[in-house]
Amino acid sequence: DRMTELRRVEADNHRTTKRNYAQAMADARRNEALRLARVKAEQERINVRAQETANARLAGLRADYDRLRNQARTGVGSARGNQPVPDLPTPAFDPDAAARANGLSATELSLAERYQCSVSATQLDELISWVEAQVAVRVND
């Protein structure tokens, strides 16, 4: 009787352990699915926000470029194409000297080249912001 009782207790303990293990595995799967869904949703929010921000900044650059291009067509420096704007005074120093030495003077670039440089700089800035935001996502919590 004693051995039968010990065997029954051992079998009950084994079934309990198996149930607890199965429950722990189910909880772990559920928690992992929730974690993955949270991370994916957070990353998607970052992607959407980054895309919207980049599009807005690039649209602003394009609007400025189009405005400047139209101004250049209607008359350099004039508000309506028929009134010259007085010259600005020459600066006391040349802040562009180092850049010009490297062939990067903004005054030597065309409007289209300056626009392309601005677009590239904006894209790189947005990419850096996107990477920083993605890295900040807590993926293991």
Disulfide bonds with the S-S distance in Angstrom:
none
